[in-house]
Amino acid sequence: MFPVSTQKKYWTFVDETDLIRLRQEANRKFVLKHGANMTEEQRKQTFLSAADERLLLRQYELQLRDFCRRFNPPMPRSVIGTAFHYFKRFYLHNSVMDYHPKEILVTCVYLACKVEEFNISIQQFVANIKGDREKASDIILNDELLLMQQLNFHLTVHNPYRPVTGLLVDIKTRCSLKDPDRLLPGIEELLERTFLTDACLLYAPSQIALAAILHAASKIQENLDSYVTETLFGRPSIDILPNIIEAVRSELIYLNCCMCCRRMQLMS
């Protein structure tokens, strides 16, 4: 259950300010450790800033997504979601200057395969990696314990896929929407975009799932507001209703803003 999970307690943050603070602290610790005898100007010329690190990690998040897409045999969506969670969590407390994202990336995916019970041997796994596969195998196996330690052994991840399935069943049962399966493409689009943002560190899986469904409904010119406010939440009081609407709306706005910023950074 997400409300009592380690994900909720330790890995869900109030807002982006918390994430920025943690990343800046990880960057600061590395710079102080390796640049103790440098001037401030020398440090700026030698080390990446926290903003530089974040931009680099966004590029590797795209590589993570593409690696999972190409993986053979095809991996379940839960593995992909869990791998993204691990990758984002790891670099909240560590610098890319300390641990190369390329190595941590594949280790996150390999550990996610284990945790999500996608049974695959290390030989099958590294067959999906270009280059020296024996070296890749050694790196993954050596980094696996490090990764688990940095995650504080909080390995169970609640992804939004199960809440989406539950909401779709409920819509088919209690909503007048015609052919709810029409929502699936829009849902998949938003969920994929979500993992390229920090949404999984800020929102509950059920919130992300609901935002994906409302996004998909808007794309096919359908309105599910009455379903959400009257059926799903059982006619909430007039005091609670604005909070529900604002929570979902702010999440959609956040996701759209994140993607716009990412496009601008990739173009620059």
C-alpha positions as CSV (number, residue, x, y, z in Angstrom):
1,M,0.0,0.0,0.0
2,F,1.5,3.3,-1.1
3,P,0.3,5.4,1.9
4,V,2.4,3.3,4.3
5,S,5.3,2.5,1.9
6,T,8.9,3.6,2.1
7,Q,8.3,5.4,-1.2
8,K,5.7,7.6,0.4
9,K,7.7,8.2,3.6
10,Y,11.2,8.7,2.2
11,W,11.0,9.3,-1.5
12,T,8.0,11.5,-2.1
13,F,8.8,15.2,-1.6
14,V,6.8,18.3,-1.0
15,D,7.9,20.2,-4.1
16,E,10.8,20.8,-6.5
17,T,12.6,22.9,-3.9
18,D,13.4,19.8,-1.9
19,L,14.8,18.1,-4.9
20,I,16.9,21.1,-5.9
21,R,18.3,21.4,-2.4
22,L,19.3,17.7,-2.3
23,R,21.0,17.8,-5.7
24,Q,22.9,21.0,-4.9
25,E,24.1,19.4,-1.6
26,A,25.3,16.3,-3.5
27,N,27.2,18.6,-5.9
28,R,28.6,20.7,-3.1
29,K,29.9,17.7,-1.2
30,F,31.8,16.4,-4.2
31,V,33.3,19.8,-5.0
32,L,34.4,20.4,-1.4
33,K,35.9,16.9,-1.2
34,H,37.9,17.1,-4.4
35,G,38.5,20.8,-4.6
36,A,39.4,21.7,-1.1
37,N,42.7,23.4,-2.1
38,M,41.2,25.3,-5.1
39,T,39.9,28.8,-5.3
40,E,36.2,29.4,-6.1
41,E,37.2,30.3,-9.7
42,Q,39.2,27.2,-10.2
43,R,36.3,25.1,-8.9
44,K,33.9,26.7,-11.4
45,Q,36.3,25.9,-14.2
46,T,37.0,22.3,-13.0
47,F,33.7,20.9,-11.8
48,L,30.1,20.7,-13.1
49,S,27.5,22.8,-11.4
50,A,24.3,21.2,-10.0
51,A,22.5,22.6,-13.0
52,D,25.0,21.0,-15.4
53,E,24.6,17.7,-13.6
54,R,20.8,17.9,-14.0
55,L,21.1,18.6,-17.7
56,L,23.4,15.7,-18.2
57,L,21.1,13.3,-16.3
58,R,18.2,14.3,-18.5
59,Q,20.2,13.1,-21.5
60,Y,20.8,9.8,-19.7
61,E,17.1,9.5,-18.8
62,L,16.4,9.5,-22.5
63,Q,19.1,6.8,-23.0
64,L,17.4,4.7,-20.2
65,R,14.1,5.0,-21.9
66,D,15.6,3.9,-25.3
67,F,17.5,1.1,-23.7
68,C,14.3,-0.3,-22.2
69,R,12.4,0.1,-25.4
70,R,15.0,-1.9,-27.4
71,F,15.4,-4.6,-24.7
72,N,15.0,-8.2,-25.8
73,P,12.9,-9.9,-24.6
74,P,10.5,-7.0,-24.2
75,M,10.3,-5.9,-20.5
76,P,7.2,-5.1,-18.6
77,R,6.3,-1.5,-18.0
78,S,6.7,-2.0,-14.3
79,V,10.4,-2.7,-14.8
80,I,10.8,0.5,-16.7
81,G,9.0,2.6,-14.1
82,T,11.0,1.0,-11.3
83,A,14.3,1.6,-13.1
84,F,13.5,5.3,-13.5
85,H,12.6,5.6,-9.8
86,Y,16.0,4.0,-8.8
87,F,17.9,6.2,-11.2
88,K,16.3,9.5,-10.0
89,R,16.6,8.5,-6.3
90,F,20.3,7.6,-6.7
91,Y,21.3,11.0,-8.1
92,L,19.4,12.9,-5.4
93,H,22.3,12.1,-3.1
94,N,25.2,11.4,-5.5
95,S,27.1,13.3,-8.1
96,V,27.6,12.3,-11.7
97,M,31.2,13.3,-11.2
98,D,31.4,10.4,-8.6
99,Y,29.4,7.7,-10.4
100,H,29.1,7.6,-14.2
101,P,25.4,7.7,-15.2
102,K,26.0,5.1,-18.0
103,E,27.0,2.5,-15.4
104,I,24.3,3.4,-12.8
105,L,21.7,3.4,-15.6
106,V,22.2,-0.3,-16.6
107,T,22.5,-1.3,-12.9
108,C,19.2,0.3,-12.2
109,V,17.5,-1.6,-15.0
110,Y,19.1,-4.9,-13.9
111,L,18.0,-4.4,-10.3
112,A,14.5,-3.4,-11.4
113,C,14.3,-6.7,-13.4
114,K,15.0,-8.6,-10.3
115,V,12.7,-6.7,-8.0
116,E,9.8,-6.8,-10.5
117,E,10.4,-10.5,-11.1
118,F,11.3,-10.2,-14.7
119,N,13.4,-13.3,-14.7
120,I,16.5,-12.8,-16.8
121,S,20.1,-13.9,-16.4
122,I,23.0,-11.5,-16.4
123,Q,24.1,-13.1,-19.7
124,Q,20.7,-12.3,-21.3
125,F,20.8,-8.8,-19.9
126,V,24.2,-7.8,-21.1
127,A,23.4,-9.3,-24.6
128,N,21.4,-6.0,-25.0
129,I,24.5,-3.9,-24.3
130,K,26.9,-2.9,-27.1
131,G,30.6,-3.2,-26.6
132,D,32.5,-5.4,-24.0
133,R,29.8,-7.4,-22.4
134,E,32.0,-9.2,-19.9
135,K,33.1,-5.8,-18.6
136,A,29.5,-4.6,-18.5
137,S,28.6,-7.7,-16.5
138,D,31.4,-7.0,-14.0
139,I,30.3,-3.3,-13.7
140,I,26.6,-4.2,-13.1
141,L,27.4,-6.9,-10.5
142,N,29.9,-4.7,-8.7
143,D,27.5,-1.7,-8.6
144,E,24.4,-3.6,-7.6
145,L,25.1,-3.6,-3.9
146,L,26.2,0.1,-4.0
147,L,22.9,1.0,-5.7
148,M,20.9,-0.9,-3.1
149,Q,22.8,0.8,-0.3
150,Q,22.2,4.3,-1.8
151,L,18.5,3.5,-2.0
152,N,18.6,2.5,1.6
153,F,17.3,-0.9,0.5
154,H,13.9,0.7,-0.2
155,L,13.4,-1.4,-3.3
156,T,9.6,-1.7,-3.6
157,V,8.2,0.8,-6.0
158,H,4.6,1.7,-6.6
159,N,4.1,2.7,-10.2
160,P,1.0,4.3,-11.7
161,Y,0.1,1.4,-14.0
162,R,-2.0,-0.5,-11.5
163,P,-4.0,2.6,-10.5
164,V,-4.6,3.2,-14.2
165,T,-6.0,-0.3,-14.7
166,G,-8.2,0.1,-11.6
167,L,-9.5,3.5,-12.8
168,L,-10.3,2.2,-16.3
169,V,-12.3,-0.7,-14.8
170,D,-14.2,1.7,-12.7
171,I,-14.9,4.0,-15.7
172,K,-16.2,1.0,-17.7
173,T,-18.4,0.1,-14.7
174,R,-19.7,3.4,-13.4
175,C,-19.2,6.0,-16.1
176,S,-21.2,6.7,-19.3
177,L,-18.0,7.2,-21.4
178,K,-18.3,5.3,-24.7
179,D,-15.4,2.9,-25.3
180,P,-13.0,3.8,-22.5
181,D,-10.2,2.0,-24.3
182,R,-10.0,5.0,-26.6
183,L,-8.1,6.6,-23.6
184,L,-5.2,4.2,-23.7
185,P,-3.0,6.0,-26.3
186,G,-3.2,9.3,-24.4
187,I,-2.6,7.5,-21.1
188,E,0.5,5.8,-22.4
189,E,1.8,9.1,-23.8
190,L,1.5,10.9,-20.5
191,L,2.9,8.1,-18.4
192,E,6.0,7.9,-20.6
193,R,6.4,11.7,-20.4
194,T,6.0,11.5,-16.7
195,F,9.2,9.4,-16.2
196,L,11.2,12.1,-18.0
197,T,10.2,14.5,-15.2
198,D,10.4,14.5,-11.5
199,A,6.7,13.7,-11.1
200,C,7.4,10.3,-9.6
201,L,9.2,12.0,-6.7
202,L,6.5,14.5,-6.1
203,Y,3.1,12.8,-6.7
204,A,1.4,9.6,-5.6
205,P,1.0,6.9,-8.3
206,S,-2.8,7.3,-8.1
207,Q,-2.5,11.1,-8.7
208,I,-0.3,10.4,-11.8
209,A,-2.8,7.8,-13.0
210,L,-5.7,10.1,-12.7
211,A,-3.9,12.9,-14.4
212,A,-3.0,10.6,-17.3
213,I,-6.7,9.6,-17.7
214,L,-7.9,13.2,-17.6
215,H,-5.2,14.1,-20.1
216,A,-6.3,11.3,-22.4
217,A,-9.9,12.3,-22.1
218,S,-9.1,15.9,-23.1
219,K,-7.2,14.6,-26.2
220,I,-10.4,12.9,-27.5
221,Q,-12.6,15.8,-26.5
222,E,-14.3,14.0,-23.6
223,N,-15.0,15.4,-20.2
224,L,-14.6,13.2,-17.1
225,D,-15.1,16.0,-14.5
226,S,-18.5,14.8,-13.3
227,Y,-17.1,11.2,-13.0
228,V,-14.2,12.4,-10.9
229,T,-16.1,14.8,-8.6
230,E,-19.4,12.9,-8.3
231,T,-18.6,9.2,-8.8
232,L,-14.9,8.6,-8.0
233,F,-14.9,10.9,-5.0
234,G,-18.5,10.4,-4.0
235,R,-19.7,14.0,-4.2
236,P,-17.0,15.6,-1.9
237,S,-18.0,18.6,0.2
238,I,-17.8,22.1,-1.3
239,D,-14.6,22.7,0.8
240,I,-12.8,19.6,-0.5
241,L,-13.7,19.8,-4.2
242,P,-11.5,22.8,-5.1
243,N,-8.5,21.0,-3.5
244,I,-9.1,17.9,-5.6
245,I,-9.5,19.8,-8.8
246,E,-6.4,22.0,-8.1
247,A,-4.2,19.0,-7.2
248,V,-4.9,17.3,-10.5
249,R,-4.7,20.5,-12.5
250,S,-1.4,21.5,-10.9
251,E,0.1,18.1,-11.8
252,L,-0.9,18.4,-15.4
253,I,0.5,21.9,-15.6
254,Y,3.8,20.7,-13.9
255,L,4.1,17.8,-16.4
256,N,3.5,20.1,-19.4
257,C,6.0,22.7,-18.1
258,C,8.7,20.1,-17.5
259,M,8.4,18.8,-21.1
260,C,8.5,22.3,-22.6
261,C,11.7,23.0,-20.6
262,R,13.2,19.7,-21.7
263,R,12.5,20.5,-25.4
264,M,14.1,23.9,-25.1
265,Q,17.2,22.5,-23.4
266,L,17.6,19.8,-26.1
267,M,17.3,22.4,-28.8
268,S,19.8,24.8,-27.2
